[in-house]
Amino acid sequence: MSRKVYVTVTAKFDQQGALTPLNIRWEDNTLYEIDRVLAVERAASLKVGGVGVRYTIRIGETVTYLWYEEPAWFVEGK
C-alpha cells in the first residue's frame, strides 16, 4: 500500500516566480539530485490523497512525481 511521504526539498524561484525543485532529501537522509523537471501541473495524488502542484521529475533513469502541497512537499512512498 502506498503512503504519503513528506520530504525536504531544495528549490529555487526564478525572476518570474516559477518554483523549480533541485533535490529531495528522503526520510533516511539520502539526498537525490533532480536531473530534470519534465512537467508541472496542478493535480491530485490518486494513490495517497492530496492536491497540489505535481512535478514530473527524473532522477537518474527513474521518472516519478513530486507534489508541492503548500507548505510541504511529498512523494508517494511504498
Biotite code that builds the C-alpha atoms (Angstrom):
import biotite.structure as struc

atoms = struc.array([
    struc.Atom([0.000, 0.000, 0.000], chain_id="A", res_id=1, res_name="MET", atom_name="CA", element="C"),
    struc.Atom([1.249, 3.491, -0.836], chain_id="A", res_id=2, res_name="SER", atom_name="CA", element="C"),
    struc.Atom([1.687, 6.231, 1.739], chain_id="A", res_id=3, res_name="ARG", atom_name="CA", element="C"),
    struc.Atom([2.305, 9.951, 1.636], chain_id="A", res_id=4, res_name="LYS", atom_name="CA", element="C"),
    struc.Atom([5.963, 10.646, 2.451], chain_id="A", res_id=5, res_name="VAL", atom_name="CA", element="C"),
    struc.Atom([6.847, 14.235, 3.306], chain_id="A", res_id=6, res_name="TYR", atom_name="CA", element="C"),
    struc.Atom([10.327, 15.153, 2.098], chain_id="A", res_id=7, res_name="VAL", atom_name="CA", element="C"),
    struc.Atom([12.712, 18.086, 2.353], chain_id="A", res_id=8, res_name="THR", atom_name="CA", element="C"),
    struc.Atom([13.212, 19.786, -0.997], chain_id="A", res_id=9, res_name="VAL", atom_name="CA", element="C"),
    struc.Atom([15.733, 22.403, -2.058], chain_id="A", res_id=10, res_name="THR", atom_name="CA", element="C"),
    struc.Atom([14.106, 24.597, -4.694], chain_id="A", res_id=11, res_name="ALA", atom_name="CA", element="C"),
    struc.Atom([14.632, 27.909, -6.427], chain_id="A", res_id=12, res_name="LYS", atom_name="CA", element="C"),
    struc.Atom([12.367, 30.726, -7.544], chain_id="A", res_id=13, res_name="PHE", atom_name="CA", element="C"),
    struc.Atom([13.288, 32.413, -10.813], chain_id="A", res_id=14, res_name="ASP", atom_name="CA", element="C"),
    struc.Atom([12.699, 36.070, -11.682], chain_id="A", res_id=15, res_name="GLN", atom_name="CA", element="C"),
    struc.Atom([9.197, 35.267, -12.975], chain_id="A", res_id=16, res_name="GLN", atom_name="CA", element="C"),
    struc.Atom([8.294, 33.461, -9.739], chain_id="A", res_id=17, res_name="GLY", atom_name="CA", element="C"),
    struc.Atom([8.424, 29.906, -11.112], chain_id="A", res_id=18, res_name="ALA", atom_name="CA", element="C"),
    struc.Atom([9.337, 27.340, -8.446], chain_id="A", res_id=19, res_name="LEU", atom_name="CA", element="C"),
    struc.Atom([11.799, 24.609, -9.522], chain_id="A", res_id=20, res_name="THR", atom_name="CA", element="C"),
    struc.Atom([12.814, 21.728, -7.212], chain_id="A", res_id=21, res_name="PRO", atom_name="CA", element="C"),
    struc.Atom([16.543, 20.927, -7.310], chain_id="A", res_id=22, res_name="LEU", atom_name="CA", element="C"),
    struc.Atom([16.909, 17.953, -4.947], chain_id="A", res_id=23, res_name="ASN", atom_name="CA", element="C"),
    struc.Atom([14.990, 15.773, -2.495], chain_id="A", res_id=24, res_name="ILE", atom_name="CA", element="C"),
    struc.Atom([16.147, 14.625, 0.920], chain_id="A", res_id=25, res_name="ARG", atom_name="CA", element="C"),
    struc.Atom([14.428, 11.293, 1.690], chain_id="A", res_id=26, res_name="TRP", atom_name="CA", element="C"),
    struc.Atom([13.319, 10.290, 5.204], chain_id="A", res_id=27, res_name="GLU", atom_name="CA", element="C"),
    struc.Atom([16.539, 8.257, 5.708], chain_id="A", res_id=28, res_name="ASP", atom_name="CA", element="C"),
    struc.Atom([18.520, 11.461, 4.923], chain_id="A", res_id=29, res_name="ASN", atom_name="CA", element="C"),
    struc.Atom([19.611, 10.297, 1.440], chain_id="A", res_id=30, res_name="THR", atom_name="CA", element="C"),
    struc.Atom([19.924, 13.222, -0.978], chain_id="A", res_id=31, res_name="LEU", atom_name="CA", element="C"),
    struc.Atom([18.626, 12.738, -4.535], chain_id="A", res_id=32, res_name="TYR", atom_name="CA", element="C"),
    struc.Atom([19.526, 15.305, -7.204], chain_id="A", res_id=33, res_name="GLU", atom_name="CA", element="C"),
    struc.Atom([16.718, 16.054, -9.645], chain_id="A", res_id=34, res_name="ILE", atom_name="CA", element="C"),
    struc.Atom([18.160, 15.765, -13.150], chain_id="A", res_id=35, res_name="ASP", atom_name="CA", element="C"),
    struc.Atom([15.218, 17.319, -14.934], chain_id="A", res_id=36, res_name="ARG", atom_name="CA", element="C"),
    struc.Atom([11.690, 18.600, -14.389], chain_id="A", res_id=37, res_name="VAL", atom_name="CA", element="C"),
    struc.Atom([9.646, 17.099, -17.216], chain_id="A", res_id=38, res_name="LEU", atom_name="CA", element="C"),
    struc.Atom([6.230, 18.635, -16.464], chain_id="A", res_id=39, res_name="ALA", atom_name="CA", element="C"),
    struc.Atom([4.465, 20.881, -13.957], chain_id="A", res_id=40, res_name="VAL", atom_name="CA", element="C"),
    struc.Atom([0.683, 20.813, -13.455], chain_id="A", res_id=41, res_name="GLU", atom_name="CA", element="C"),
    struc.Atom([-1.965, 21.078, -10.777], chain_id="A", res_id=42, res_name="ARG", atom_name="CA", element="C"),
    struc.Atom([-3.065, 17.543, -9.933], chain_id="A", res_id=43, res_name="ALA", atom_name="CA", element="C"),
    struc.Atom([-4.260, 15.173, -7.238], chain_id="A", res_id=44, res_name="ALA", atom_name="CA", element="C"),
    struc.Atom([-2.429, 12.141, -5.923], chain_id="A", res_id=45, res_name="SER", atom_name="CA", element="C"),
    struc.Atom([-4.888, 9.333, -6.506], chain_id="A", res_id=46, res_name="LEU", atom_name="CA", element="C"),
    struc.Atom([-2.787, 6.826, -4.557], chain_id="A", res_id=47, res_name="LYS", atom_name="CA", element="C"),
    struc.Atom([-2.258, 8.691, -1.268], chain_id="A", res_id=48, res_name="VAL", atom_name="CA", element="C"),
    struc.Atom([-4.577, 11.708, -1.428], chain_id="A", res_id=49, res_name="GLY", atom_name="CA", element="C"),
    struc.Atom([-3.709, 15.353, -1.554], chain_id="A", res_id=50, res_name="GLY", atom_name="CA", element="C"),
    struc.Atom([-3.868, 18.045, -4.203], chain_id="A", res_id=51, res_name="VAL", atom_name="CA", element="C"),
    struc.Atom([-1.181, 20.448, -5.248], chain_id="A", res_id=52, res_name="GLY", atom_name="CA", element="C"),
    struc.Atom([1.318, 21.234, -7.944], chain_id="A", res_id=53, res_name="VAL", atom_name="CA", element="C"),
    struc.Atom([2.636, 17.961, -9.349], chain_id="A", res_id=54, res_name="ARG", atom_name="CA", element="C"),
    struc.Atom([6.152, 17.929, -10.742], chain_id="A", res_id=55, res_name="TYR", atom_name="CA", element="C"),
    struc.Atom([7.057, 15.057, -13.034], chain_id="A", res_id=56, res_name="THR", atom_name="CA", element="C"),
    struc.Atom([10.763, 14.661, -12.379], chain_id="A", res_id=57, res_name="ILE", atom_name="CA", element="C"),
    struc.Atom([13.663, 12.497, -13.481], chain_id="A", res_id=58, res_name="ARG", atom_name="CA", element="C"),
    struc.Atom([16.277, 11.263, -11.010], chain_id="A", res_id=59, res_name="ILE", atom_name="CA", element="C"),
    struc.Atom([18.811, 9.178, -12.912], chain_id="A", res_id=60, res_name="GLY", atom_name="CA", element="C"),
    struc.Atom([16.797, 6.737, -15.019], chain_id="A", res_id=61, res_name="GLU", atom_name="CA", element="C"),
    struc.Atom([13.693, 6.978, -12.797], chain_id="A", res_id=62, res_name="THR", atom_name="CA", element="C"),
    struc.Atom([10.728, 9.183, -13.652], chain_id="A", res_id=63, res_name="VAL", atom_name="CA", element="C"),
    struc.Atom([8.451, 9.926, -10.694], chain_id="A", res_id=64, res_name="THR", atom_name="CA", element="C"),
    struc.Atom([6.134, 12.543, -9.215], chain_id="A", res_id=65, res_name="TYR", atom_name="CA", element="C"),
    struc.Atom([6.797, 15.157, -6.561], chain_id="A", res_id=66, res_name="LEU", atom_name="CA", element="C"),
    struc.Atom([3.951, 17.259, -5.150], chain_id="A", res_id=67, res_name="TRP", atom_name="CA", element="C"),
    struc.Atom([4.059, 20.714, -3.612], chain_id="A", res_id=68, res_name="TYR", atom_name="CA", element="C"),
    struc.Atom([1.043, 20.887, -1.315], chain_id="A", res_id=69, res_name="GLU", atom_name="CA", element="C"),
    struc.Atom([1.645, 24.242, 0.335], chain_id="A", res_id=70, res_name="GLU", atom_name="CA", element="C"),
    struc.Atom([3.509, 24.474, 2.649], chain_id="A", res_id=71, res_name="PRO", atom_name="CA", element="C"),
    struc.Atom([5.046, 20.967, 2.259], chain_id="A", res_id=72, res_name="ALA", atom_name="CA", element="C"),
    struc.Atom([6.464, 18.623, -0.392], chain_id="A", res_id=73, res_name="TRP", atom_name="CA", element="C"),
    struc.Atom([5.540, 14.940, -0.651], chain_id="A", res_id=74, res_name="PHE", atom_name="CA", element="C"),
    struc.Atom([6.023, 11.839, -2.766], chain_id="A", res_id=75, res_name="VAL", atom_name="CA", element="C"),
    struc.Atom([4.120, 8.563, -2.991], chain_id="A", res_id=76, res_name="GLU", atom_name="CA", element="C"),
    struc.Atom([6.047, 6.031, -0.909], chain_id="A", res_id=77, res_name="GLY", atom_name="CA", element="C"),
    struc.Atom([5.583, 2.309, -0.570], chain_id="A", res_id=78, res_name="LYS", atom_name="CA", element="C"),
])
